[in-house]
Amino acid sequence: MPLESQKKAFRKKNEQIMKKFATLCAVALASLVLFSACSKSETPEEVAVKFVMELNNENYDAAKALANENGAQLVDLMKSMKDMSAMEGETEKEEAAEGTEADAENPEAVENTEASEAPEAAAPAPEKEEKVMLTEADLEVKKSEVRGDSAFVWVLNKKEAGEGELPLVLVKEGGKWKVDKIDKENK
């Protein structure tokens, strides 16, 4: 019998330890959730700077992630405009290449053209400028105003200071700041 009572005491002690362990795990999990919920959210200035950087660097998906529905439509529009200008540039290159091929087929046309053209026309076309990639250090918040769930942030690209400041309107949605629009009227 003493062995049976020892087994019973052991089981009871084991159950108590397991209950304490389960309680400790629940407290740890609750603390983790609480601390992650209380983590510092980004300020409107931080969101605005990241948005301008991602937009300039043509990371359109990353820029859309920092915007609300209106801002995402703006990003899509800017991407479409960029794609259209890239297509126009390709068309111009193709036309220039076709013109060179036609000149190679008809040498007399090249001789007549060369005689009538001015020396400036013979100069090579300027090369396309390379895209300048921005970092957060290249951007500066010049002014910022928060009014309730709206914020107005003016961001300056220090690499192109002559371009002026980009005025952004941000709104708070779901506890996070999102870019709503570029407000050219509020320069």
Contacts in CASP RR format, 6 or more apart in sequence:
PFRMAT RR
TARGET T0000
AUTHOR 0000-0000-0000
METHOD contacts of the structure
MODEL  1
MPLESQKKAFRKKNEQIMKKFATLCAVALASLVLFSACSKSETPEEVAVK
FVMELNNENYDAAKALANENGAQLVDLMKSMKDMSAMEGETEKEEAAEGT
EADAENPEAVENTEASEAPEAAAPAPEKEEKVMLTEADLEVKKSEVRGDS
AFVWVLNKKEAGEGELPLVLVKEGGKWKVDKIDKENK
41 175 0 8 1.000
41 176 0 8 1.000
41 177 0 8 1.000
42 50 0 8 1.000
42 176 0 8 1.000
42 177 0 8 1.000
43 177 0 8 1.000
44 144 0 8 1.000
44 146 0 8 1.000
44 151 0 8 1.000
44 153 0 8 1.000
44 170 0 8 1.000
44 177 0 8 1.000
45 141 0 8 1.000
45 144 0 8 1.000
45 153 0 8 1.000
47 66 0 8 1.000
47 170 0 8 1.000
47 176 0 8 1.000
47 177 0 8 1.000
47 178 0 8 1.000
47 179 0 8 1.000
48 141 0 8 1.000
48 144 0 8 1.000
48 151 0 8 1.000
48 153 0 8 1.000
48 155 0 8 1.000
48 168 0 8 1.000
48 170 0 8 1.000
48 179 0 8 1.000
49 136 0 8 1.000
49 139 0 8 1.000
49 141 0 8 1.000
49 155 0 8 1.000
50 62 0 8 1.000
50 66 0 8 1.000
50 136 0 8 1.000
51 63 0 8 1.000
51 66 0 8 1.000
51 67 0 8 1.000
51 168 0 8 1.000
51 179 0 8 1.000
52 134 0 8 1.000
52 139 0 8 1.000
52 155 0 8 1.000
52 157 0 8 1.000
52 166 0 8 1.000
52 168 0 8 1.000
53 134 0 8 1.000
53 135 0 8 1.000
53 136 0 8 1.000
53 138 0 8 1.000
53 139 0 8 1.000
54 60 0 8 1.000
54 62 0 8 1.000
54 63 0 8 1.000
54 66 0 8 1.000
55 63 0 8 1.000
55 75 0 8 1.000
55 78 0 8 1.000
56 132 0 8 1.000
56 133 0 8 1.000
56 134 0 8 1.000
56 157 0 8 1.000
57 131 0 8 1.000
57 133 0 8 1.000
57 134 0 8 1.000
58 79 0 8 1.000
58 82 0 8 1.000
58 131 0 8 1.000
60 75 0 8 1.000
60 76 0 8 1.000
60 78 0 8 1.000
60 79 0 8 1.000
63 75 0 8 1.000
63 179 0 8 1.000
64 71 0 8 1.000
64 72 0 8 1.000
64 75 0 8 1.000
64 76 0 8 1.000
66 178 0 8 1.000
66 179 0 8 1.000
67 74 0 8 1.000
67 75 0 8 1.000
67 178 0 8 1.000
67 179 0 8 1.000
67 180 0 8 1.000
68 171 0 8 1.000
68 173 0 8 1.000
68 178 0 8 1.000
68 179 0 8 1.000
68 180 0 8 1.000
70 180 0 8 1.000
70 181 0 8 1.000
71 178 0 8 1.000
71 179 0 8 1.000
71 180 0 8 1.000
71 181 0 8 1.000
74 179 0 8 1.000
74 181 0 8 1.000
74 182 0 8 1.000
102 109 0 8 1.000
103 109 0 8 1.000
103 110 0 8 1.000
103 113 0 8 1.000
114 122 0 8 1.000
132 159 0 8 1.000
132 160 0 8 1.000
134 157 0 8 1.000
134 159 0 8 1.000
138 157 0 8 1.000
138 158 0 8 1.000
138 159 0 8 1.000
139 155 0 8 1.000
139 156 0 8 1.000
139 157 0 8 1.000
139 158 0 8 1.000
140 155 0 8 1.000
140 156 0 8 1.000
140 158 0 8 1.000
141 153 0 8 1.000
141 154 0 8 1.000
141 155 0 8 1.000
141 156 0 8 1.000
142 154 0 8 1.000
142 155 0 8 1.000
142 156 0 8 1.000
142 165 0 8 1.000
143 152 0 8 1.000
143 153 0 8 1.000
143 154 0 8 1.000
143 165 0 8 1.000
144 151 0 8 1.000
144 152 0 8 1.000
144 153 0 8 1.000
144 154 0 8 1.000
145 151 0 8 1.000
145 152 0 8 1.000
145 153 0 8 1.000
148 172 0 8 1.000
149 171 0 8 1.000
149 172 0 8 1.000
150 169 0 8 1.000
150 170 0 8 1.000
150 171 0 8 1.000
150 172 0 8 1.000
151 169 0 8 1.000
151 170 0 8 1.000
151 171 0 8 1.000
151 172 0 8 1.000
151 177 0 8 1.000
152 167 0 8 1.000
152 168 0 8 1.000
152 169 0 8 1.000
152 170 0 8 1.000
152 183 0 8 1.000
152 186 0 8 1.000
153 167 0 8 1.000
153 168 0 8 1.000
153 170 0 8 1.000
154 165 0 8 1.000
154 166 0 8 1.000
154 167 0 8 1.000
154 168 0 8 1.000
154 187 0 8 1.000
155 165 0 8 1.000
155 166 0 8 1.000
155 168 0 8 1.000
156 164 0 8 1.000
156 165 0 8 1.000
156 166 0 8 1.000
157 163 0 8 1.000
157 164 0 8 1.000
157 166 0 8 1.000
165 187 0 8 1.000
166 182 0 8 1.000
167 182 0 8 1.000
167 183 0 8 1.000
167 184 0 8 1.000
167 186 0 8 1.000
167 187 0 8 1.000
168 179 0 8 1.000
168 181 0 8 1.000
168 182 0 8 1.000
168 183 0 8 1.000
169 179 0 8 1.000
169 180 0 8 1.000
169 181 0 8 1.000
169 182 0 8 1.000
169 183 0 8 1.000
169 186 0 8 1.000
170 177 0 8 1.000
170 178 0 8 1.000
170 179 0 8 1.000
170 180 0 8 1.000
171 177 0 8 1.000
171 178 0 8 1.000
171 180 0 8 1.000
172 178 0 8 1.000
END
